[in-house]
Amino acid sequence: MKNILAFAGSNSSTSINQKLVEFVASEIKIHNTTVIELTNYPIPMYSEDEEKKGFPEMVSKLKEEIAKSDALIISVNEHNGSLGAFFKNIIDWLSRLDRNFLEGKKILLMSTSPGKRGGLGSLDFAKSIFPRFGAEIVESFSFPSFYDNFSSDENQVINETLSLGLNEVLSTFAQQIT
């Protein structure tokens, strides 16, 4: 049984990416899954001047959480076709602390948004940069039109086609990290 760390790259208190992460994590039964919220790791905006003062304690704590895991589930939100500044800032700090902070981590990478593209721009950007830090993206998916396809009240995917596709992705991911 492997240890999976799951989180969304959003700092919104009503994050649909966090809801998606929590749902997906609950669906993986054959591994231990821990869901965290990155807002519990307050980190200042990265700059060389800030780095000269030393690395924030929360950056080290988050890196330790990542290091303890065998795999990650990450849902990235989208701002203007790319990663949100909040998550990009966290990546910047982690990569300065340890360029290979994702070394050996298998990742299920996903995104969602209210729109039909499902955060595809941020997903594609994350797919292009995570391998630079040592990650292996074993599965990815974009979940379109979150409010039309997911019931927060029932905590389930309500679009049958999306549900079947998501189940296939989760099965493949779970098998890849065994």
Phi, psi and omega in degrees: 000128182262161177257124181244131174255131184234137177199162175253153180273021185253150173250016178279137177290345178242033186300123175285334175292323176294319177300318179295317178301313182298319178296308183300316179300322180290340181276345180270110188260339187266003178224162174276124182240129177244126178256131176237164173245125183295341177293345175279002177239077182294122185227132180291165177296131183293139168201159177300323179297318177295319180297324179297335178283345182115164182278133178300143181304322183291333176294316178296320179296317179295319177300320178297319178298317179295317182297326181287344184268155175270332183208164181230146167244120183231130173246123184257132176274169184236133171233118178052042175082008181216183176298147173292153182300324180302309182288321177301321178298317179297317178298317180301313180297311182300319182288335175282326177291318180206108183307328182253044184295346177252013183306125177077005181269129173269135188235135164262112184252131181215170177206157172212163176200170176291341184269174185290340180276346174062031180075026185301325179298315179290324178298312180298320179296314180298321178298329181279334184258330184302320178300334177299335183257013174100359184283152170243113179276108184268337176208153174207155173199154176249128182255103186282158171044061187311311185292337177274337189245358181224133177260110177293326179296318181265353183050057179204156174285128183256355175264116186299319180296315178296321179298314179297316179297318179295318178299321178295316178298316181295320178297314179297315179301311181301321180287326181293333183261002180288000000 
